[in-house]
Amino acid sequence: MAPVSLQAMDLTSLRAVVAELKPLLLPSRFEKAQQADAHTLQLGFRSLEGRTWLELSWQAEAPRMFAITPPPRGGDGSTLAQQLQVPLDGVSSFLLAARRLGIQEPTWLVQELPRRGVVAGLYGPAGAGGTLTELEPPRLFGPGVALPPGPQHAAAALLPDDVDQLLELSLLAHAQGLAAPWQPVLPLYPTSPVARL
């Protein structure tokens, strides 16, 4: 008996899969990734209706992308760093902006969110060495809610400068032998992209 060959996923079939998946995935947020084998990646997305899993395979004989039933849990945690058991440095984009701006006194870094208010965090020198640090973590101030008193500055990302600074901080932490646990590293979600739908 001759081996059965799988149908190739050409442009037409890929467009059909994308059209089928679009209503399932939009809007949603990426939550989890796991690698089932050397050629297959499984991605979990959360929407208002629940979680949808996609499987991507780049195997030469049968590259494919399609929705799957929830796979068996792979890895030992819920973040990619946990599953891969690698260190994870947590550095706020606001802290990178504060370092780049050379803040010398406690200053509120502010990022406006249209129709939602502003996200603001307080940054300034701390301790005897005057190391720039996060004095108050960023949080949402709704429309019409005043920020506490103090200087304010826009918190804008500047790429690739911020990426260079992030790599520099991570290399410095690694050279000093500092622990980089994933547990305290949490993303900041001041608003939900699907809360008002």
N, C-alpha and C positions, 0 to 999 in steps of 0.2 A: 504494500500500500504506500503510495506516494505521500510525503509530508504535506499537510494542509498549510497553505500560505495565508496569512492574514491580509485583509484589504488594507492598502496603504491609505493614510489619512492625507488626502490631497487638499487643495485650497477649497474646493466645493464642500467636502465633508467637514473641514475645519470651520467654515462659515456657518454651516448648519449647527454644529455643536455650540458655537458662540451664540447664535440666535436662541438656541434652547436654554443655555445657561444664563443669559442676560437677565431674565426676570427673576431667577433664583438668587442671583448675586448682587443685584443693585436695588437698594443700597445695602451694603454689608461692610463688615470690617474683618480684616485678617486676624485670626486668633492662634492658629497652631500649624506647624509644619513638622512632618516626620518623613524620614527616608526609609521606604519599605525594602529596597535593595539598591544595588549599585546604579541602576538605571531608572529608578522610579521615585518620585516625590509626591507625597500626599499633603494637600493643603486644606485646612479647615477655615471656613468663613462663617461669621455669625450675623444674622439679619433679624428682623422683627419676627419672622416665621420660624426661626430656629437655626440650626447649623447645617451647612452644606459642605460636603467634602468633594474635592477635585483630585484626580490622579493625573499626573503628568509623567510620561515616560519618553525617554530619548533613546530607547533601545533601537539599534540600527534596523532590525528586522520588522519592528512594529512600533514606531513612534505614535503616541496617542495622547489625547486629553479628553476626559469625560468625567461626569459625576459618578460617585461611588457611594455605597452605603458606608456608615461610619466604620472605619477600620479598627482592628485591635490597637489598643494604646501602645505606642512605641516610645521608647525613652523613659526617663525617670522623672519627668516634670512637665510643666505646662508651657514653659518658654523654650525657645530654641537653644539658649545657653544652657538651660538645665538638661535638656535632652542630650546635647553634645558633651555635657560635663566640661565646659570651658569657662574661664573667668569672664566676668562681665563688668566693665567699669561703667558706673552711672554718672554722667555729667550732663547737667541741664544746659539746654541751648541758651537759656537766660544767663547762666554763669559764664558761658563762653562769650556772650555779648558784653557782660560786665568786665571781664578781663580785657577784651579788645578795646573797650572804651576807657580803660584805666581809671575806674571809679576810685576816688580817694575818700569819700564820705558816704554814709548810708544813703542809698538812692533807690527809688522805686523804678524798676524797669517795667515798662508798660507795652502791651500789645493789644490793639483794638480788634474786637470781633464784631463785625457789623450786626446790628440789631440784637446783640447778646450782651454787650458791655465791654469790659476790658479784663484781660488776664494780667496780673501784676505781682511781682515778687520783689522783696527788699534785699539788696546786695551792698556789701561794704567790707572794709577791713575789720578783722577780728583778731584778738589775741595780741601777744607781745610782738610777734613778727609782722603784724599788719597784713596777714595773708587774706586775700579777697575771698569772701565766702558768702553763702546764702544765709541771710539772717532770718528771712521769712520766705517759705516756699511759694511759688506762684499759685495764685488761686483766682477764681472768677469773681469779679465785682460787677453785678448786674447793672443794667441801664439806670442811671440816676443815683447810683450808690457812690458816694465820694470815697476817694482813696485817703488813707491816713496821711497826715502832713509830712512833708519832706520833699526833697528834690525828685524830679521825675525825668526819665529819658526813655525814648522809644527803644524797644527790644527787637531789633531786626537782625535776622540771620544774614551772614555775609559769607557766601561760599566762593571759593574753596578755603578761605582763611580759617573759618571755624572748624573745618575738617582737619586742616593742618594742626590747629591748636589742640583739638581732641586727640589726635594721634600723639602729639607731643606729651600731653598729660598722661595718656595711657602708658607710653614708653617710660616716662618718669616714675610712675607708680610701680611698673614692673621692675625697673632697675632698683628701686628701693625695697622690693620684696613685699609691697603692700598687698593685702588680701583684696580680691575682687569678687566678692560673693554676689550671686544673682538675687538673693532674697530681698535686699533693700531697694533694688532697682525696679521701680514701678513707673510705667508711663503715666503722664498727666493727661487726663481726659476732662477738662473743665466743662465741656458741653458734649452732648451726644449728637452725632450727625443725623440720627434717626428719631430723636426725642419728640419732634413736632410733626412727624408725618402721620 
